[in-house]
């Protein structure tokens, strides 16, 4: 039986594992939850509501952004650089808009130019957006 030992120095830190790894794992889990919201919205709005895939993708991305923000401030990151929550949400959202740009551009290129199915395109761009969002948010907001 494996026992997880918690260090008293960092919230949620596992013994023997660097703290950033714990944050990365938690951010990955939070991102999965946000991705489910994002992809679910994309699929439902495109397939059943008949919206253009880029409109559905943008809507889903923004709902996923709200999901990952709440999880990030409540569960993922223990140290916050920005003291005013109103400033933090603005910066978080601006970083998210950068991710939205990567998402929309990648979806357009892969779907309209390379003729991938829109859901395949979404899966491909997800890794790029994840890397952008985690890296920039960690650097600017949660350090």
Backbone as a printed PyTorch tensor [residue, N CA C, xyz], in Angstrom:
tensor([[[  0.8450,  -1.1780,   0.0000],
         [  0.0000,   0.0000,   0.0000],
         [  0.8910,   1.2410,   0.0000]],

        [[  0.6110,   2.1880,  -0.8830],
         [  1.3890,   3.4070,  -0.9960],
         [  0.8150,   4.4710,  -0.0790]],

        [[  1.6810,   5.1540,   0.6240],
         [  1.2550,   6.2280,   1.5030],
         [  1.7700,   7.5440,   0.9530]],

        [[  0.8990,   8.5300,   0.9010],
         [  1.2980,   9.8640,   0.4620],
         [  1.5760,  10.6910,   1.7020]],

        [[  2.7630,  11.2400,   1.7590],
         [  3.1630,  12.0650,   2.8840],
         [  3.1230,  13.5170,   2.4400]],

        [[  2.4380,  14.3410,   3.1900],
         [  2.3300,  15.7600,   2.8540],
         [  3.3540,  16.5560,   3.6300]],

        [[  4.0100,  17.4540,   2.9450],
         [  4.9870,  18.3430,   3.5610],
         [  4.2540,  19.5310,   4.1560]],

        [[  4.7110,  20.0110,   5.2540],
         [  4.0940,  21.1720,   5.8700],
         [  4.5350,  22.4820,   5.2530]],

        [[  5.5430,  22.4510,   4.3800],
         [  6.0750,  23.6940,   3.8460],
         [  5.2710,  24.2280,   2.6730]],

        [[  4.7040,  23.3760,   1.8730],
         [  3.9490,  23.8040,   0.7030],
         [  2.6000,  23.1080,   0.7140]],

        [[  1.5380,  23.8490,   0.4450],
         [  0.2090,  23.2620,   0.4000],
         [  0.1530,  22.1780,  -0.6660]],

        [[ -0.1920,  20.9720,  -0.2740],
         [ -0.3970,  19.9030,  -1.2210],
         [  0.8670,  19.2960,  -1.7910]],

        [[  2.0190,  19.6680,  -1.3080],
         [  3.2670,  19.1400,  -1.8390],
         [  3.4420,  17.6960,  -1.3800]],

        [[  3.8510,  16.8350,  -2.2870],
         [  4.1240,  15.4470,  -1.9480],
         [  5.5980,  15.3100,  -1.6100]],

        [[  5.8870,  14.4870,  -0.5980],
         [  7.2780,  14.2850,  -0.1800],
         [  8.0840,  13.7400,  -1.3470]],

        [[  9.2280,  14.3470,  -1.6030],
         [ 10.1210,  13.8630,  -2.6320],
         [  9.7850,  14.3220,  -4.0400]],

        [[  8.7000,  15.0460,  -4.2120],
         [  8.3110,  15.5200,  -5.5400],
         [  8.3520,  17.0390,  -5.5260]],

        [[  9.0560,  17.6420,  -6.4650],
         [  9.1060,  19.1080,  -6.4970],
         [  7.7030,  19.7020,  -6.5780]],

        [[  7.5320,  20.8340,  -5.9160],
         [  6.2120,  21.4570,  -5.8200],
         [  5.6160,  21.7790,  -7.1840]],

        [[  6.4360,  22.2240,  -8.1210],
         [  5.8770,  22.5630,  -9.4320],
         [  5.2250,  21.3420, -10.0800]],

        [[  5.7320,  20.1500,  -9.7880],
         [  5.1250,  18.9470, -10.3320],
         [  3.7070,  18.7750,  -9.8140]],

        [[  3.4940,  19.0540,  -8.5350],
         [  2.1500,  18.9700,  -7.9740],
         [  1.2300,  19.9790,  -8.6430]],

        [[  1.7150,  21.1890,  -8.8340],
         [  0.9030,  22.1940,  -9.5050],
         [  0.6260,  21.7990, -10.9430]],

        [[  1.6260,  21.2590, -11.6080],
         [  1.4400,  20.8420, -12.9890],
         [  0.4020,  19.7150, -13.0760]],

        [[  0.4780,  18.7630, -12.1620],
         [ -0.4990,  17.6730, -12.1350],
         [ -1.8990,  18.2230, -11.8610]],

        [[ -2.0170,  19.0980, -10.8800],
         [ -3.3300,  19.6870, -10.5690],
         [ -3.8390,  20.5290, -11.7350]],

        [[ -2.9300,  21.2890, -12.3660],
         [ -3.3520,  22.0950, -13.5100],
         [ -3.7960,  21.2020, -14.6570]],

        [[ -3.1160,  20.0810, -14.8280],
         [ -3.5000,  19.1290, -15.8660],
         [ -4.9110,  18.5980, -15.5930]],

        [[ -5.2030,  18.2340, -14.3400],
         [ -6.5340,  17.7390, -13.9780],
         [ -7.5860,  18.8350, -14.1720]],

        [[ -7.2770,  20.0480, -13.7380],
         [ -8.2070,  21.1720, -13.9270],
         [ -8.4270,  21.4270, -15.4140]],

        [[ -7.3650,  21.2880, -16.1900],
         [ -7.4760,  21.4910, -17.6330],
         [ -8.3260,  20.4100, -18.2890]],

        [[ -8.2590,  19.1930, -17.7740],
         [ -9.1140,  18.1210, -18.2910],
         [-10.5840,  18.4750, -18.0520]],

        [[-10.8850,  18.9660, -16.8550],
         [-12.2680,  19.3720, -16.5630],
         [-12.7020,  20.4940, -17.4990]],

        [[-11.8290,  21.4870, -17.6750],
         [-12.1480,  22.6050, -18.5730],
         [-12.2650,  22.1200, -20.0170]],

        [[-11.4090,  21.1780, -20.3950],
         [-11.4540,  20.6310, -21.7490],
         [-12.7710,  19.9000, -22.0060]],

        [[-13.2540,  19.1790, -21.0090],
         [-14.5380,  18.4980, -21.1710],
         [-15.6700,  19.5040, -21.4020]],

        [[-15.6310,  20.6070, -20.6680],
         [-16.6170,  21.6730, -20.8810],
         [-16.4490,  22.2620, -22.2770]],

        [[-15.2170,  22.5570, -22.6400],
         [-14.8720,  23.1640, -23.9250],
         [-15.2870,  22.2700, -25.0980]],

        [[-14.8150,  21.0440, -25.0950],
         [-15.0860,  20.1170, -26.2020],
         [-16.5600,  19.7320, -26.2540]],

        [[-17.1640,  19.5530, -25.0920],
         [-18.5920,  19.2360, -25.0550],
         [-19.4280,  20.3450, -25.6730]],

        [[-19.0910,  21.5730, -25.3410],
         [-19.7930,  22.7230, -25.9150],
         [-19.5630,  22.8020, -27.4190]],

        [[-18.3090,  22.6440, -27.8330],
         [-17.9770,  22.6490, -29.2630],
         [-18.8190,  21.6240, -30.0150]],

        [[-18.8360,  20.4120, -29.5260],
         [-19.5580,  19.3410, -30.2010],
         [-21.0660,  19.5980, -30.2220]],

        [[-21.6260,  19.9220, -29.0700],
         [-23.0820,  20.1150, -28.9870],
         [-23.5520,  21.2930, -29.8330]],

        [[-22.8450,  22.4180, -29.7490],
         [-23.2780,  23.5970, -30.5090],
         [-23.1000,  23.4160, -32.0130]],

        [[-22.0690,  22.6800, -32.4150],
         [-21.8330,  22.4660, -33.8430],
         [-22.7590,  21.3870, -34.3980]],

        [[-22.7950,  20.2400, -33.7360],
         [-23.5610,  19.1070, -34.2530],
         [-25.0690,  19.2600, -34.0780]],

        [[-25.5030,  19.8030, -32.9550],
         [-26.9330,  19.8200, -32.6590],
         [-27.5840,  21.1860, -32.8120]],

        [[-26.8300,  22.2570, -32.5550],
         [-27.4080,  23.5960, -32.7040],
         [-27.1030,  24.1840, -34.0800]],

        [[-26.1950,  23.5570, -34.8190],
         [-25.9000,  23.9870, -36.1770],
         [-25.0380,  25.2370, -36.2920]],

        [[-24.3640,  25.6090, -35.2100],
         [-23.4830,  26.7770, -35.2790],
         [-22.1980,  26.4250, -36.0200]],

        [[-21.5630,  27.4280, -36.6210],
         [-20.2640,  27.2390, -37.2690],
         [-19.2660,  26.7850, -36.2060]],

        [[-18.3740,  25.8850, -36.5800],
         [-17.4500,  25.3050, -35.6050],
         [-16.5720,  26.3530, -34.9120]],

        [[-16.2120,  27.4500, -35.5810],
         [-15.3730,  28.4600, -34.9230],
         [-16.1480,  29.2410, -33.8610]],

        [[-17.4300,  29.4590, -34.0690],
         [-18.2640,  30.1060, -33.0440],
         [-18.4300,  29.1600, -31.8580]],

        [[-18.7110,  27.9000, -32.1540],
         [-18.8330,  26.8950, -31.0890],
         [-17.5250,  26.7360, -30.3250]],

        [[-16.4150,  26.7520, -31.0570],
         [-15.0970,  26.6040, -30.4280],
         [-14.8100,  27.7800, -29.4990]],

        [[-15.1240,  28.9800, -29.9310],
         [-14.9060,  30.1570, -29.0890],
         [-15.7750,  30.1410, -27.8440]],

        [[-17.0320,  29.7640, -28.0110],
         [-17.9600,  29.6880, -26.8730],
         [-17.4850,  28.6420, -25.8750]],

        [[-17.1390,  27.4650, -26.3840],
         [-16.6550,  26.4050, -25.5120],
         [-15.3670,  26.7870, -24.8040]],

        [[-14.4840,  27.4610, -25.5220],
         [-13.2150,  27.8820, -24.9430],
         [-13.4540,  28.8410, -23.7740]],

        [[-14.3620,  29.7910, -23.9500],
         [-14.6390,  30.7640, -22.8800],
         [-15.2690,  30.0950, -21.6610]],

        [[-16.1460,  29.1220, -21.8830],
         [-16.7210,  28.3780, -20.7510],
         [-15.6450,  27.5420, -20.0600]],

        [[-14.7520,  26.9620, -20.8480],
         [-13.6270,  26.2230, -20.2730],
         [-12.6920,  27.1430, -19.5080]],

        [[-12.5010,  28.3580, -20.0040],
         [-11.6700,  29.3570, -19.3290],
         [-12.2230,  29.6650, -17.9400]],

        [[-13.5200,  29.8380, -17.8430],
         [-14.1500,  30.0960, -16.5430],
         [-13.9500,  28.9020, -15.6100]],

        [[-14.0680,  27.7140, -16.1440],
         [-13.8960,  26.4950, -15.3460],
         [-12.4730,  26.4020, -14.8010]],

        [[-11.4770,  26.5870, -15.6610],
         [-10.0910,  26.4430, -15.2190],
         [ -9.6870,  27.5890, -14.2890]],

        [[-10.2870,  28.7630, -14.4360],
         [ -9.9670,  29.8610, -13.5170],
         [-10.3950,  29.5180, -12.0950]],

        [[-11.6340,  29.0750, -11.9590],
         [-12.1460,  28.7370, -10.6270],
         [-11.3010,  27.6230,  -9.9990]],

        [[-10.9990,  26.5970, -10.7660],
         [-10.1830,  25.5040, -10.2350],
         [ -8.7570,  25.9600,  -9.9280]],

        [[ -8.2060,  26.8440, -10.7410],
         [ -6.8410,  27.3280, -10.5210],
         [ -6.7070,  28.1070,  -9.2220]],

        [[ -7.6510,  28.9970,  -8.9610],
         [ -7.5120,  29.8200,  -7.7540],
         [ -7.9290,  29.0630,  -6.4930]],

        [[ -8.7500,  28.0500,  -6.6390],
         [ -9.2120,  27.3260,  -5.4560],
         [ -8.4240,  26.0550,  -5.1600]],

        [[ -7.7640,  25.4760,  -6.1690],
         [ -7.1730,  24.1610,  -5.9620],
         [ -5.7580,  23.9890,  -6.5310]],

        [[ -5.4570,  24.6060,  -7.6710],
         [ -4.1930,  24.3160,  -8.3550],
         [ -3.0180,  25.0660,  -7.7550]],

        [[ -3.0870,  26.3860,  -7.7510],
         [ -1.9460,  27.2110,  -7.3690],
         [ -2.0970,  27.6990,  -5.9380]],

        [[ -1.0340,  27.5620,  -5.1580],
         [ -1.0970,  27.9760,  -3.7550],
         [ -0.5750,  29.3910,  -3.5420]],

        [[  0.2620,  29.8700,  -4.4430],
         [  0.8350,  31.2070,  -4.2860],
         [  0.3710,  32.0890,  -5.4250]],

        [[ -0.1320,  33.2480,  -5.0490],
         [ -0.6450,  34.1750,  -6.0450],
         [  0.1830,  35.4450,  -6.0090]],

        [[  0.5700,  35.9270,  -7.1810],
         [  1.4000,  37.1260,  -7.2840],
         [  0.5720,  38.3910,  -7.2290]],

        [[ -0.6280,  38.3650,  -7.7940],
         [ -1.4710,  39.5480,  -7.8790],
         [ -2.4210,  39.5480,  -6.6840]],

        [[ -2.3700,  40.6100,  -5.9080],
         [ -3.1480,  40.6730,  -4.6650],
         [ -4.6230,  41.0010,  -4.9020]],

        [[ -4.9050,  41.8460,  -5.8780],
         [ -6.2990,  42.2220,  -6.1460],
         [ -6.9230,  41.2050,  -7.1020]],

        [[ -7.9920,  40.5740,  -6.6520],
         [ -8.6040,  39.5290,  -7.4700],
         [ -9.1620,  40.0810,  -8.7780]],

        [[ -9.5760,  41.3470,  -8.7980],
         [-10.0830,  41.9170, -10.0460],
         [ -8.9670,  42.0280, -11.0860]],

        [[ -7.7540,  42.3790, -10.6440],
         [ -6.6090,  42.4320, -11.5550],
         [ -6.2260,  41.0260, -12.0150]],

        [[ -6.2880,  40.0970, -11.0740],
         [ -5.9310,  38.7190, -11.3970],
         [ -6.8470,  38.1380, -12.4730]],

        [[ -8.1410,  38.3490, -12.3300],
         [ -9.0800,  37.7920, -13.3160],
         [ -8.8970,  38.4510, -14.6800]],

        [[ -8.5390,  39.7170, -14.7020],
         [ -8.2870,  40.3980, -15.9790],
         [ -7.0380,  39.7980, -16.6470]],

        [[ -5.9630,  39.6370, -15.8960],
         [ -4.7350,  39.0630, -16.4520],
         [ -4.9830,  37.6190, -16.8830]],

        [[ -5.6670,  36.8550, -16.0410],
         [ -5.9820,  35.4590, -16.3540],
         [ -6.7670,  35.3900, -17.6680]],

        [[ -7.7380,  36.2930, -17.8150],
         [ -8.5690,  36.3080, -19.0210],
         [ -7.7850,  36.7450, -20.2490]],

        [[ -6.8910,  37.7160, -20.1000],
         [ -6.0720,  38.1450, -21.2320],
         [ -5.1600,  37.0160, -21.7140]],

        [[ -4.5920,  36.2710, -20.7630],
         [ -3.7900,  35.1020, -21.1370],
         [ -4.6860,  34.0970, -21.8540]],

        [[ -5.8880,  33.9220, -21.3330],
         [ -6.8500,  33.0270, -21.9660],
         [ -7.2100,  33.4700, -23.3710]],

        [[ -7.2800,  34.7700, -23.5930],
         [ -7.5700,  35.2660, -24.9400],
         [ -6.4250,  34.9260, -25.8990]],

        [[ -5.1840,  34.9390, -25.3880],
         [ -4.0650,  34.4710, -26.2030],
         [ -4.2520,  33.0080, -26.5710]],

        [[ -4.6800,  32.2170, -25.6010],
         [ -4.9850,  30.8120, -25.8530],
         [ -6.1350,  30.6500, -26.8330]],

        [[ -7.1280,  31.5250, -26.7160],
         [ -8.2600,  31.5020, -27.6520],
         [ -7.7860,  31.7800, -29.0730]],

        [[ -6.8580,  32.7240, -29.2120],
         [ -6.2980,  33.0240, -30.5320],
         [ -5.5750,  31.8160, -31.1190]],

        [[ -4.7720,  31.1540, -30.2880],
         [ -4.0840,  29.9410, -30.7390],
         [ -5.1120,  28.8820, -31.1270]],

        [[ -6.1380,  28.7380, -30.3020],
         [ -7.1990,  27.7580, -30.5390],
         [ -7.9190,  28.0250, -31.8620]],

        [[ -8.3670,  29.2380, -32.0520],
         [ -9.1500,  29.5680, -33.2480],
         [ -8.2990,  29.4730, -34.5210]],

        [[ -7.0780,  29.9970, -34.4660],
         [ -6.2000,  29.9540, -35.6300],
         [ -5.8470,  28.5070, -35.9920]],

        [[ -5.5000,  27.7230, -34.9700],
         [ -5.1850,  26.3180, -35.2050],
         [ -6.3650,  25.5370, -35.7340]],

        [[ -7.5430,  25.7910, -35.1680],
         [ -8.7590,  25.1150, -35.6410],
         [ -9.0330,  25.4830, -37.1010]],

        [[ -8.9040,  26.7490, -37.4180],
         [ -9.1380,  27.2080, -38.7930],
         [ -8.1610,  26.5380, -39.7620]],

        [[ -6.8710,  26.5900, -39.4330],
         [ -5.8660,  25.9910, -40.3210],
         [ -6.1170,  24.4960, -40.5350]],

        [[ -6.3200,  23.8000, -39.4440],
         [ -6.4730,  22.3490, -39.5440],
         [ -7.8010,  21.9440, -40.1880]],

        [[ -8.8670,  22.6830, -39.8930],
         [-10.1840,  22.2940, -40.4040],
         [-10.4240,  22.8170, -41.8120]],

        [[-10.2060,  24.1120, -42.0200],
         [-10.5070,  24.6960, -43.3340],
         [ -9.4120,  24.4510, -44.3720]],

        [[ -8.1750,  24.4550, -43.9620],
         [ -7.0650,  24.3350, -44.9170],
         [ -6.5830,  22.8970, -45.0960]],

        [[ -6.4880,  22.1540, -43.9950],
         [ -5.9950,  20.7780, -44.0850],
         [ -7.1260,  19.7450, -44.0770]],

        [[ -8.3540,  20.2400, -43.9060],
         [ -9.5690,  19.4310, -44.0060],
         [ -9.7010,  18.3380, -42.9380]],

        [[ -9.1770,  18.6070, -41.7510],
         [ -9.4030,  17.7050, -40.6240],
         [-10.8320,  17.9110, -40.1380]],

        [[-11.4170,  16.8860, -39.5200],
         [-12.7010,  17.0600, -38.8340],
         [-12.4740,  18.0420, -37.6870]],

        [[-13.4570,  18.8900, -37.4040],
         [-13.2680,  19.9260, -36.3800],
         [-12.9120,  19.3520, -35.0110]],

        [[-13.3870,  18.1640, -34.6750],
         [-13.0540,  17.5720, -33.3790],
         [-11.5930,  17.0890, -33.3560]],

        [[-11.0790,  16.6100, -34.4530],
         [ -9.6700,  16.2200, -34.5440],
         [ -8.7940,  17.4700, -34.4220]],

        [[ -9.2020,  18.5300, -35.1080],
         [ -8.4720,  19.7970, -35.0200],
         [ -8.3960,  20.2740, -33.5740]],

        [[ -9.4970,  20.1610, -32.8550],
         [ -9.5510,  20.5990, -31.4600],
         [ -8.5500,  19.8170, -30.6150]],

        [[ -8.4950,  18.5290, -30.8140],
         [ -7.5550,  17.7110, -30.0390],
         [ -6.1090,  18.0800, -30.3380]],

        [[ -5.8080,  18.3960, -31.5730],
         [ -4.4340,  18.7600, -31.9500],
         [ -4.0300,  20.0820, -31.2950]],

        [[ -4.8920,  21.0980, -31.3450],
         [ -4.5120,  22.4110, -30.8090],
         [ -4.5480,  22.4570, -29.2830]],

        [[ -5.2000,  21.5000, -28.6660],
         [ -5.3200,  21.4920, -27.2070],
         [ -3.9590,  21.4810, -26.5110]],

        [[ -3.0140,  20.7170, -27.0030],
         [ -1.6840,  20.6640, -26.3870],
         [ -0.9530,  21.9850, -26.4390]],

        [[ -1.0730,  22.6790, -27.5520],
         [ -0.4340,  24.0000, -27.6750],
         [ -1.0550,  25.0000, -26.7010]],

        [[ -2.3740,  24.9870, -26.6320],
         [ -3.0740,  25.9220, -25.7540],
         [ -2.7590,  25.6140, -24.2870]],

        [[ -2.7190,  24.3360, -23.9270],
         [ -2.3780,  23.9470, -22.5580],
         [ -1.0010,  24.4780, -22.1800]],

        [[ -0.0250,  24.2700, -23.0450],
         [  1.3400,  24.7220, -22.7650],
         [  1.4150,  26.2340, -22.6100]],

        [[  0.7850,  26.9510, -23.5040],
         [  0.7370,  28.4150, -23.4290],
         [  0.1100,  28.8530, -22.1050]],

        [[ -1.0760,  28.3550, -21.8120],
         [ -1.8140,  28.8000, -20.6280],
         [ -1.0640,  28.4990, -19.3350]],

        [[ -0.5600,  27.2850, -19.1780],
         [  0.1370,  26.9500, -17.9390],
         [  1.3950,  27.7870, -17.7880]],

        [[  2.1980,  27.8520, -18.8210],
         [  3.4680,  28.5660, -18.7350],
         [  3.3070,  30.0410, -18.4190]],

        [[  2.4440,  30.7060, -19.1400],
         [  2.2640,  32.1500, -18.9320],
         [  1.5710,  32.4380, -17.6040]],

        [[  0.5700,  31.6410, -17.2450],
         [ -0.1130,  31.8660, -15.9610],
         [  0.8210,  31.6220, -14.7880]],

        [[  1.6270,  30.6050, -14.8700],
         [  2.5820,  30.3260, -13.7980],
         [  3.5770,  31.4710, -13.6670]],

        [[  4.0470,  31.9660, -14.8040],
         [  5.0330,  33.0410, -14.8000],
         [  4.4530,  34.3580, -14.2680]],

        [[  3.2710,  34.7160, -14.7050],
         [  2.7070,  36.0290, -14.3730],
         [  1.8160,  36.0620, -13.1420]],

        [[  1.1310,  34.9770, -12.8390],
         [  0.1100,  35.0440, -11.7940],
         [  0.3900,  34.2170, -10.5520]],

        [[  0.8950,  33.0300, -10.7110],
         [  0.9600,  32.0910,  -9.6030],
         [  2.3900,  31.6390,  -9.3550]],

        [[  3.1660,  32.5270,  -8.7270],
         [  4.5700,  32.2490,  -8.5310],
         [  4.9460,  32.4530,  -7.0990]]])
